[in-house]
Amino acid sequence: MITLASKVAEQVGATDVRFVGNVLCVSLSDGREVSIPIERIEWLSWLAKATQEQRANWSLEPNGFAIYWDELDDGIEIRHLLEMQPLV
């Protein structure tokens, strides 16, 4: 079953990335911004351990579907950020 949320996640892309301390802030093509505390998300531990210089060296994949850090050899698909459940 395809839900509306997954259809939206397929159509929305990243347009910009910045960090405020250990919070990843991703601007989206639909005008929203998603903020993720990377030290609280287990699957982002590689990014939490990165230096500020490494974090700043990112690129967007075509249509903004993902953010990639070449030096860290890892990335994040935007749909995964949008499909996350709220932190408790």
MDTraj code that builds the backbone (N, CA, C; nanometers):
import mdtraj as md
import numpy as np

residues = "MET ILE THR LEU ALA SER LYS VAL ALA GLU GLN VAL GLY ALA THR ASP VAL ARG PHE VAL GLY ASN VAL LEU CYS VAL SER LEU SER ASP GLY ARG GLU VAL SER ILE PRO ILE GLU ARG ILE GLU TRP LEU SER TRP LEU ALA LYS ALA THR GLN GLU GLN ARG ALA ASN TRP SER LEU GLU PRO ASN GLY PHE ALA ILE TYR TRP ASP GLU LEU ASP ASP GLY ILE GLU ILE ARG HIS LEU LEU GLU MET GLN PRO LEU VAL".split()
xyz = np.array([
    [0.0838, -0.1171, 0.0000],
    [0.0000, 0.0000, 0.0000],
    [0.0890, 0.1243, 0.0000],
    [0.0608, 0.2159, -0.0910],
    [0.1338, 0.3416, -0.0959],
    [0.0526, 0.4463, -0.0216],
    [0.1160, 0.5108, 0.0746],
    [0.0464, 0.6129, 0.1508],
    [0.0779, 0.7503, 0.0952],
    [-0.0027, 0.8473, 0.1337],
    [0.0198, 0.9847, 0.0916],
    [0.1553, 1.0341, 0.1393],
    [0.1945, 0.9984, 0.2623],
    [0.3234, 1.0426, 0.3166],
    [0.4391, 0.9946, 0.2306],
    [0.4343, 0.8709, 0.1834],
    [0.5449, 0.8217, 0.1018],
    [0.5448, 0.8871, -0.0361],
    [0.4269, 0.9230, -0.0896],
    [0.4221, 0.9948, -0.2171],
    [0.4839, 1.1337, -0.2023],
    [0.4539, 1.2019, -0.0917],
    [0.5118, 1.3336, -0.0668],
    [0.6625, 1.3220, -0.0516],
    [0.7101, 1.2201, 0.0207],
    [0.8534, 1.2007, 0.0415],
    [0.9256, 1.1784, -0.0907],
    [0.8594, 1.1157, -0.1869],
    [0.9214, 1.0928, -0.3174],
    [0.9328, 1.2219, -0.3984],
    [0.8442, 1.3188, -0.3752],
    [0.8393, 1.4402, -0.4546],
    [0.9201, 1.5543, -0.3938],
    [0.9484, 1.5506, -0.2648],
    [1.0182, 1.6587, -0.1961],
    [1.1675, 1.6298, -0.1943],
    [1.2469, 1.7317, -0.2208],
    [1.3919, 1.7160, -0.2179],
    [1.4562, 1.8202, -0.1286],
    [1.5808, 1.7973, -0.0944],
    [1.6575, 1.8928, -0.0152],
    [1.7070, 2.0051, -0.1056],
    [1.7112, 2.1270, -0.0497],
    [1.7650, 2.2410, -0.1237],
    [1.8855, 2.3018, -0.0527],
    [1.8982, 2.2771, 0.0781],
    [2.0100, 2.3319, 0.1545],
    [2.0271, 2.2503, 0.2814],
    [2.1495, 2.2550, 0.3350],
    [2.1835, 2.1814, 0.4572],
    [2.2680, 2.2728, 0.5446],
    [2.2411, 2.2718, 0.6735],
    [2.3245, 2.3448, 0.7693],
    [2.3183, 2.2729, 0.9027],
    [2.4130, 2.3042, 0.9875],
    [2.4168, 2.2470, 1.1218],
    [2.4103, 2.3596, 1.2232],
    [2.3352, 2.3378, 1.3283],
    [2.3336, 2.4245, 1.4454],
    [2.3751, 2.3344, 1.5609],
    [2.5029, 2.3407, 1.5981],
    [2.5551, 2.2455, 1.6962],
    [2.5458, 2.1054, 1.6393],
    [2.4782, 2.0165, 1.7113],
    [2.4589, 1.8792, 1.6665],
    [2.3203, 1.8563, 1.6065],
    [2.2600, 1.9615, 1.5566],
    [2.1295, 1.9504, 1.4913],
    [2.1482, 1.9721, 1.3415],
    [2.1057, 1.8739, 1.2651],
    [2.1078, 1.8816, 1.1195],
    [1.9793, 1.9495, 1.0746],
    [1.9911, 2.0580, 0.9992],
    [1.8762, 2.1316, 0.9477],
    [1.8762, 2.1189, 0.7961],
    [1.7689, 2.0653, 0.7421],
    [1.7578, 2.0427, 0.5983],
    [1.6405, 2.1240, 0.5451],
    [1.6686, 2.2165, 0.4542],
    [1.5635, 2.2924, 0.3857],
    [1.5100, 2.2074, 0.2720],
    [1.3772, 2.2073, 0.2562],
    [1.3122, 2.1232, 0.1567],
    [1.2524, 2.2060, 0.0450],
    [1.2348, 2.1430, -0.0690],
    [1.1846, 2.2108, -0.1877],
    [1.0414, 2.2609, -0.1729],
    [0.9672, 2.2112, -0.0750],
    [0.8298, 2.2582, -0.0538],
    [0.8222, 2.3696, 0.0510],
    [0.9387, 2.4210, 0.0943],
    [0.9413, 2.5325, 0.1889],
    [0.9578, 2.4935, 0.3340],
    [0.9467, 2.3666, 0.3652],
    [0.9649, 2.3221, 0.5039],
    [1.1122, 2.3092, 0.5363],
    [1.1417, 2.3019, 0.6663],
    [1.2759, 2.2691, 0.7130],
    [1.2625, 2.1599, 0.8182],
    [1.3434, 2.0577, 0.8046],
    [1.3445, 1.9456, 0.8983],
    [1.4702, 1.9584, 0.9826],
    [1.4541, 1.9503, 1.1146],
    [1.5679, 1.9571, 1.2065],
    [1.5793, 1.8263, 1.2816],
    [1.6993, 1.7679, 1.2798],
    [1.7227, 1.6359, 1.3388],
    [1.8404, 1.6440, 1.4354],
    [1.8195, 1.6083, 1.5635],
    [1.9319, 1.6025, 1.6580],
    [2.0130, 1.4755, 1.6337],
    [2.1227, 1.4878, 1.5590],
    [2.1931, 1.3694, 1.5088],
    [2.2511, 1.2807, 1.6178],
    [2.2805, 1.3346, 1.7347],
    [2.3356, 1.2501, 1.8407],
    [2.2286, 1.1609, 1.9034],
    [2.1015, 1.1874, 1.8751],
    [1.9924, 1.1063, 1.9306],
    [1.9398, 1.0019, 1.8330],
    [1.9936, 1.0010, 1.7106],
    [1.9479, 0.9070, 1.6084],
    [2.0607, 0.8073, 1.5815],
    [2.0397, 0.6829, 1.6207],
    [2.1449, 0.5808, 1.6122],
    [2.2026, 0.5672, 1.4724],
    [2.1190, 0.5682, 1.3698],
    [2.1691, 0.5472, 1.2341],
    [2.2410, 0.6698, 1.1779],
    [2.2481, 0.7783, 1.2559],
    [2.3261, 0.8955, 1.2157],
    [2.4504, 0.9145, 1.3026],
    [2.4912, 0.8107, 1.3742],
    [2.6082, 0.8220, 1.4625],
    [2.7348, 0.8577, 1.3836],
    [2.7453, 0.8116, 1.2594],
    [2.8605, 0.8445, 1.1759],
    [2.8690, 0.9950, 1.1525],
    [2.7555, 1.0626, 1.1415],
    [2.7535, 1.2060, 1.1201],
    [2.7772, 1.2822, 1.2508],
    [2.7280, 1.2281, 1.3608],
    [2.7504, 1.2898, 1.4921],
    [2.8987, 1.2884, 1.5284],
    [2.9718, 1.1869, 1.4832],
    [3.1147, 1.1743, 1.5134],
    [3.2024, 1.2572, 1.4194],
    [3.1459, 1.3081, 1.3121],
    [3.2232, 1.3833, 1.2130],
    [3.2621, 1.5209, 1.2663],
    [3.3708, 1.5743, 1.2138],
    [3.4131, 1.7090, 1.2512],
    [3.3234, 1.8116, 1.1814],
    [3.3306, 1.9364, 1.2269],
    [3.2542, 2.0440, 1.1625],
    [3.2946, 2.0593, 1.0161],
    [3.4233, 2.0453, 0.9892],
    [3.4720, 2.0564, 0.8523],
    [3.4161, 1.9448, 0.7647],
    [3.4129, 1.8227, 0.8174],
    [3.3578, 1.7102, 0.7414],
    [3.2086, 1.7297, 0.7178],
    [3.1362, 1.7750, 0.8205],
    [2.9920, 1.7981, 0.8062],
    [2.9623, 1.9048, 0.7015],
    [3.0491, 2.0046, 0.6919],
    [3.0261, 2.1159, 0.5993],
    [3.0508, 2.0775, 0.4539],
    [3.1151, 1.9647, 0.4300],
    [3.1505, 1.9218, 0.2942],
    [3.0479, 1.8228, 0.2398],
    [2.9277, 1.8715, 0.2140],
    [2.8182, 1.7865, 0.1655],
    [2.7823, 1.8255, 0.0225],
    [2.7095, 1.7382, -0.0427],
    [2.6550, 1.7681, -0.1757],
    [2.5154, 1.7083, -0.1842],
    [2.4364, 1.7641, -0.2746],
    [2.3015, 1.7121, -0.2977],
    [2.3022, 1.6217, -0.4194],
    [2.2340, 1.5112, -0.4084],
    [2.2151, 1.4222, -0.5217],
    [2.1107, 1.4857, -0.6149],
    [2.1009, 1.4408, -0.7402],
    [2.0052, 1.5003, -0.8343],
    [1.8636, 1.5103, -0.7758],
    [1.8009, 1.6245, -0.8017],
    [1.6662, 1.6558, -0.7517],
    [1.6596, 1.6623, -0.5997],
    [1.7742, 1.6650, -0.5320],
    [1.7764, 1.6772, -0.3864],
    [1.7236, 1.5552, -0.3133],
    [1.7236, 1.4391, -0.3788],
    [1.6665, 1.3207, -0.3139],
    [1.7521, 1.2709, -0.1972],
    [1.8791, 1.3133, -0.1922],
    [1.9681, 1.2694, -0.0840],
    [2.0788, 1.3723, -0.0630],
    [2.1364, 1.3665, 0.0562],
    [2.2533, 1.4467, 0.0919],
    [2.3682, 1.3489, 0.1060],
    [2.4830, 1.3842, 0.0487],
    [2.5964, 1.2921, 0.0527],
    [2.7208, 1.3647, 0.1016],
    [2.7952, 1.2982, 0.1901],
    [2.9231, 1.3474, 0.2405],
    [3.0317, 1.2580, 0.1838],
    [3.0981, 1.3055, 0.0792],
    [3.1972, 1.2265, 0.0074],
    [3.3098, 1.1804, 0.0996],
    [3.3637, 1.2701, 0.1805],
    [3.4744, 1.2355, 0.2695],
    [3.4346, 1.1290, 0.3715],
    [3.3071, 1.1300, 0.4121],
    [3.2583, 1.0319, 0.5099],
    [3.2050, 0.9060, 0.4416],
    [3.1936, 0.9093, 0.3082],
    [3.1432, 0.7973, 0.2288],
    [3.0075, 0.7487, 0.2790],
    [2.9199, 0.8453, 0.3063],
    [2.7859, 0.8106, 0.3533],
    [2.6903, 0.9242, 0.3210],
    [2.5623, 0.8960, 0.3304],
    [2.4624, 0.9965, 0.3011],
    [2.3280, 0.9622, 0.3619],
    [2.2322, 1.0505, 0.3358],
    [2.0974, 1.0363, 0.3911],
    [1.9971, 1.0622, 0.2798],
    [1.9053, 0.9709, 0.2597],
    [1.7961, 0.9947, 0.1665],
    [1.6902, 1.0783, 0.2382],
    [1.6390, 1.1780, 0.1687],
    [1.5409, 1.2684, 0.2284],
    [1.4155, 1.1938, 0.2720],
    [1.3759, 1.0947, 0.1979],
    [1.2548, 1.0200, 0.2366],
    [1.2707, 0.9552, 0.3729],
    [1.3924, 0.9152, 0.4095],
    [1.4135, 0.8564, 0.5414],
    [1.3929, 0.9601, 0.6518],
    [1.4356, 1.0829, 0.6267],
    [1.4121, 1.1893, 0.7253],
    [1.2634, 1.2178, 0.7396],
    [1.1929, 1.2185, 0.6283],
    [1.0497, 1.2510, 0.6317],
    [0.9660, 1.1367, 0.6878],
    [1.0132, 1.0161, 0.6808],
    [0.9364, 0.9013, 0.7302],
    [0.9635, 0.8710, 0.8773],
    [1.0582, 0.9432, 0.9370],
    [1.0914, 0.9183, 1.0786],
    [0.9714, 0.9502, 1.1673],
    [0.9552, 0.8705, 1.2716],
    [0.8532, 0.8980, 1.3714],
    [0.9043, 1.0053, 1.4667],
    [0.8156, 1.0838, 1.5255],
    [0.8609, 1.1841, 1.6228],
    [0.9356, 1.1201, 1.7381],
    [1.0398, 1.1904, 1.7870],
    [1.1158, 1.1409, 1.9018],
    [1.0323, 1.1568, 2.0284],
    [1.0436, 1.0593, 2.1175],
    [0.9682, 1.0665, 2.2444],
    [1.0624, 1.1057, 2.3548],
])
top = md.Topology()
chain = top.add_chain()
for i, resn in enumerate(residues, 1):
    res = top.add_residue(resn, chain, resSeq=i)
    for name in ("N", "CA", "C"):
        top.add_atom(name, md.element.get_by_symbol(name[0]), res)
traj = md.Trajectory(xyz[None], top)
